Amino acid sequence: MKIKLVILLLVCIACNSNKKKDTNIPVVDAIKIDTSNTIVTSGLDENRKATLATIDSVSINEIKRYIDDELPTIFDYYKQELVEEHSAWSDKLFGRCCSNTDLTFTENLFYKINSSFKNEKYPITNISDTDYSTAYVFKPHTEVKLNIQLDLDKSFLSGKYSNKKLLNTNEVIMNPIKLSLINGYVKSKALFYENTRVKEVKVYVNHEYIETVVLMDTPLVQEFKVNAIFKTNDIITLEPVSVYKGSKYDDVCISEIQTNLGKTALPGLNKKYNLMELLNKK
């Protein structure tokens, strides 16, 4: 009898735990990882390390925060940005939007992103334009390498207090490397499923292979971390190597990649460099 009661108690705890996890995530028709729809676009390492992406609940909650009504899907939240620019804003993805009060140094760190493949109609700038309705697009068998590095020219500081002057080349910015993104074309539910999404990406730091990440086939914001150090002048490269097939188009789409390091850089940098004090010294 005691054993039955213990088992029943554990089941109840597990159920309550799952409910808490789901509370703040918008309703979506499906979150799936379906290997039957996978196209391999380049060779995969047989003995490669692999890590699975997870849902980025922090960014999702930030996107929901200024919207009073509970909306049915994540696509509806993304569309709110078209109604009012900052209504579906995420500080984690893009940096703080509306106030510089007590701004931390890590919130003053931004990525710049470029690609080995140029698409004039759906350019790489779409991946970092803070607009959910645009996407960077390429074909499945195109060799694409997305290069991500610190944008040392983008800063609230200037002169001798600029990021370029303050940060030495061996300054550790992240350990491990963490990155969030929005996979696929999320302008609408139809376009998300009709177009192709990235499944696997190889991750390199300074051209050295680190791990392969398996992305989720979901329009929700997702995140991953890889066991590597990111320093001031380092380059993170993402190389898509397989995709989830779209129901109508073979265009591979990525809507957004995180461009601000405020919530992923090492917290110790904020103690080492007090941004508000440095701003007063300018």
Phi, psi and omega in degrees: 000315179299321180297318180298318180296319178297315180298316180298318179298318179296320179297317180298317179298317180297319180296315179297321179298316180295322180297319180297321181295324186274348189303317189261010181256127182300153179288131176228149184301320180199145169238110191225153169234102189245104184289345180291339181258022185267133172245124177275128183256346175202168184297140177254144178290129182298322184255026185292150169284147179223143176227147181262135174290158179229166178292134178267086185292332179297310180296321180297316179295326177293322178296326182277342197300324183264007182253117187289319184275144174282118183264153188290326183221166178296330179298324178293324177293316179301321182294337180298335178298329180286335178282314178215125193309316187257010183290335179240039184280146173238118177296323182297320180285315194243349186098165184294137188258327197243354181204141176257010181297127179054036179297135180269163181296319182294334175288350178262010178253128183230153173268152162241145188231132173225171184224152177286343180245127181260135175229110185293326183283319179234075191286167180297335178297338178296339185280348183223031184260007181058024180239113183291341186274000178245162181210152169272136188229141174208168181269154185305323185261014175276135176283112183236131174229118179267120182256125184238127178211166179296137173267090185289348178272346180263113187195152171279349182257157179216175178061224184289348178258009178291158179302325181297325180275321185288315188275123175278166187295335181262010179294124178280120182263318178222143174198101005280177177282130178234140183210138176246153179202167174241111184279147175082185180256104190259022176298329176202164178299317181300313182293328178299310184280332179288327180268164183273147181240158178283137175256301183243140173230136170276138180249128178238150168236119184053043176072006177261125182297133180248298183205166169253131180253133175263113179278156178275148177270073185215148175280351178292155174295134178233161182221159174212161173225146178234150185281081179204159179260140177243121181249175189311310186259012181288158176238123172267129178242130175250124180241104177298132182235350174204161186220162168266125184292137173281156181285343184228320186240153176262009177292123178272127188237142169228125185276315182211149168233139179310133181242353179245142184258009186310319185255005180237342177286165181297126179302332180300337179295330180289333176280323181290320181236104178275105188298318183295322176293319179294323178296324179289336181277342185305000000 
